[in-house]
């Protein structure tokens, strides 16, 4: 899947404007992308390699990120 396919999926799934952009940031055990919508909101997308992490491990990471966001910790 290339980054244009990823962007098409993300804009549909999360109802972002079709004119949003995607920029590859980092490759590793997961690939990290910056998504920017037309009004300047920015989102980080992490795409994990198949079977590299369990769902519960990813879920725990998301909970931590949400906790940091809710407490305004960058």
N, C-alpha and C positions, 0 to 999 in steps of 0.2 A: 504494500500500500504506500503510495507516495504522499507527499504533504498536501497536494491539492485534493486528493481523495479524503484525507483526514479532515481537512477544512470543510469540505462539502458535508461530511458526516456530522461534524461538530455544529456547524451552522444550522443544520436541520434538527438535530437532536436537542439542542439548547436554544433554538429559536433566535439565533443571532442573525444579523443582517448578512445577506449574501456577499456584500462588499467588504466583509471582514477580511483581515489578512493573517497570514501564518508565517512565522519565522522560526527556523530550526535553531535551537540554542546549544544543545549538548547531547552527545551520544555516549552511552555507557551500558549498564545493565538495563537501563530504560532510556528512552529518547524523550527529550524535553523540548517543548515548543512554546513560543509566545504567540497568543492569539490576541489581536487588537481589533476592536469593532470600530465602525465609522465615527462614533462619538468619543473615542479615546479610551474606553474601558479596556483594561488589559487582564488577560487570564493566562495561567500557566497550565499546560496540558502535559501530562506525563504518560507515556505509552510503555507499558511493561512488556518485557520479553515473555513469551509463553512459558508458564510453569516456573518462572524465576522466583516469584514470591507467591505465597498462599493468599487466598482471598482475605483471610482474617488478618494477615500482616498488612496488607494494603488498606483494609478497613481501619486498622489501628492508626496507621499513618494519616489517613484522612481525618480521623477524630482529633488527632494532635494538631493538624493544620487548622481545623475549624476552631479548636480551643484557642490557638494563638491568634487567629483572626478576631474572634469574639472579645479577646482581651487586649486587642490593639497592639500585639507584639509582632514585630516584623521578622 
